[in-house]
């Protein structure tokens, strides 16, 4: 059995909380901003709604696949890969927003859709693993408390 002290558990939960806060914040900023960006540059409600819904489609499609993959490579590694993927995708989003006025936007829509799909894929690797990791840490805490109770009577 793995022994986890109180400071280790606290540090693990702090890392998880910071990681999930950053992921959720960046996802919400892009979820609000990208459809407005698409609407302003292409003037189509349909394209705007497609750019809004693409991450959900990819999230649904890839969650089970990445659950199996994370079982093989580990939850920490899956979360790290997701973090790096999201960082790359959000950097691409902000680059598109900055390049739009300079280069024109006619060529950008396929790249916006690809980034939104990549965001859905990265999120499908992150959120299920986060929930499972929190459950693992809580189970370790519960097991350690039960061991202490059995020792002290």
C-alpha positions as CSV (number, residue, x, y, z in Angstrom):
1,X,0.0,0.0,0.0
2,X,1.2,3.5,-0.8
3,X,1.6,5.7,2.2
4,X,0.5,9.3,1.6
5,X,1.1,11.9,4.2
6,X,-1.1,14.9,4.7
7,X,1.3,17.3,3.1
8,X,1.7,15.1,0.0
9,X,-2.1,14.8,-0.4
10,X,-2.5,18.5,0.0
11,X,0.2,19.1,-2.6
12,X,-1.5,16.7,-5.0
13,X,-4.8,18.4,-4.6
14,X,-3.3,21.8,-5.1
15,X,-1.6,20.8,-8.3
16,X,-4.8,19.2,-9.6
17,X,-6.8,22.3,-8.6
18,X,-4.4,24.7,-10.3
19,X,-4.2,22.5,-13.4
20,X,-8.0,22.2,-13.7
21,X,-8.5,25.9,-13.0
22,X,-6.1,26.8,-15.9
23,X,-7.7,24.3,-18.3
24,X,-11.3,25.4,-17.5
25,X,-10.4,29.1,-17.7
26,X,-8.7,28.8,-21.0
27,X,-11.5,26.6,-22.4
28,X,-14.1,29.1,-21.4
29,X,-12.3,32.1,-22.8
30,X,-11.9,30.4,-26.2
31,X,-15.5,29.0,-26.0
32,X,-16.8,32.5,-25.7
33,X,-14.2,34.3,-27.9
34,X,-13.8,32.0,-30.9
35,X,-17.5,32.0,-32.0
36,X,-17.5,35.8,-31.8
37,X,-14.3,35.9,-33.8
38,X,-15.9,33.7,-36.4
39,X,-19.1,35.7,-36.5
40,X,-17.2,39.0,-36.9
41,X,-14.9,37.7,-39.6
42,X,-17.2,35.5,-41.7
43,X,-20.6,36.9,-40.7
44,X,-22.3,33.5,-40.5
45,X,-24.3,32.2,-37.6
46,X,-23.9,28.7,-38.9
47,X,-20.1,28.8,-39.0
48,X,-20.1,30.4,-35.6
49,X,-22.3,27.6,-34.1
50,X,-20.2,25.0,-35.9
51,X,-17.0,26.4,-34.3
52,X,-18.7,26.4,-30.9
53,X,-19.9,22.7,-31.2
54,X,-16.8,21.0,-32.7
55,X,-15.0,20.5,-29.3
56,X,-18.1,18.7,-27.9
57,X,-18.2,16.4,-30.8
58,X,-14.6,15.5,-30.5
59,X,-14.8,15.2,-26.7
60,X,-17.7,12.7,-27.0
61,X,-15.9,10.7,-29.8
62,X,-12.5,10.4,-28.1
63,X,-13.2,10.1,-24.3
64,X,-13.5,6.3,-24.2
65,X,-10.5,5.8,-26.5
66,X,-8.3,8.0,-24.3
67,X,-9.7,6.2,-21.2
68,X,-8.1,3.0,-22.5
69,X,-4.9,4.8,-23.5
70,X,-4.5,6.5,-20.1
71,X,-5.0,3.0,-18.5
72,X,-1.8,2.0,-20.3
73,X,0.4,5.1,-20.0
74,X,-0.9,6.3,-16.7
75,X,-3.1,9.2,-15.6
76,X,-0.3,11.6,-14.8
77,X,1.2,11.2,-18.3
78,X,-2.2,11.6,-19.9
79,X,-2.9,14.8,-18.0
80,X,0.6,16.1,-18.9
81,X,0.0,15.3,-22.6
82,X,-3.4,17.0,-22.4
83,X,-1.8,20.1,-20.8
84,X,0.9,20.4,-23.5
85,X,-1.8,19.9,-26.2
86,X,-4.0,22.5,-24.7
87,X,-1.1,24.9,-24.4
88,X,-0.3,24.5,-28.1
89,X,-3.9,24.8,-29.1
90,X,-4.5,28.0,-27.1
91,X,-1.3,29.5,-28.4
92,X,-2.6,28.8,-31.9
93,X,-5.9,30.5,-31.1
94,X,-4.3,33.6,-29.8
95,X,-1.9,33.7,-32.8
96,X,-4.9,33.5,-35.1
97,X,-6.6,36.4,-33.3
98,X,-3.4,38.4,-33.6
99,X,-2.7,37.5,-37.2
100,X,-6.3,38.1,-38.4
101,X,-6.1,41.8,-38.8
102,X,-2.6,41.6,-40.4
103,X,-3.0,38.8,-42.9
104,X,-6.7,38.7,-43.5
105,X,-9.0,35.9,-42.4
106,X,-10.1,34.1,-45.5
107,X,-7.6,31.2,-44.9
108,X,-8.2,30.9,-41.2
109,X,-11.6,29.1,-40.8
110,X,-10.2,25.5,-41.4
111,X,-7.5,26.2,-38.9
112,X,-10.0,27.5,-36.4
113,X,-12.0,24.2,-36.8
114,X,-8.9,22.1,-36.5
115,X,-7.9,23.9,-33.3
116,X,-11.4,23.6,-31.9
117,X,-11.3,19.8,-32.7
118,X,-7.9,19.5,-31.1
119,X,-9.2,21.3,-28.0
120,X,-12.0,18.8,-27.7
121,X,-9.5,15.9,-28.0
122,X,-7.2,17.4,-25.4
123,X,-10.1,18.0,-23.0
124,X,-11.3,14.4,-23.5
125,X,-7.9,13.3,-22.3
126,X,-7.9,15.6,-19.3
127,X,-11.3,15.7,-17.6
128,X,-12.0,11.9,-17.1
129,X,-8.4,11.4,-15.9
130,X,-8.8,14.3,-13.4
131,X,-11.9,12.8,-11.9
132,X,-10.3,9.4,-11.7
133,X,-7.2,10.9,-10.1
134,X,-9.2,12.7,-7.5
135,X,-11.0,9.5,-6.7
136,X,-7.7,7.6,-6.3
137,X,-6.3,10.2,-3.9
138,X,-9.5,10.2,-1.9
139,X,-9.4,6.4,-1.7
140,X,-5.8,6.5,-0.5
141,X,-6.9,9.0,2.2
142,X,-9.8,6.9,3.3
143,X,-7.6,3.7,3.4
144,X,-5.0,5.6,5.5
145,X,-7.6,6.8,7.9
146,X,-9.0,3.3,8.3
147,X,-5.5,1.9,8.9
148,X,-5.0,4.5,11.7
149,X,-8.3,3.7,13.3
150,X,-7.5,0.0,13.3
151,X,-4.1,0.7,14.9
152,X,-5.5,3.0,17.6
153,X,-8.5,0.8,18.3
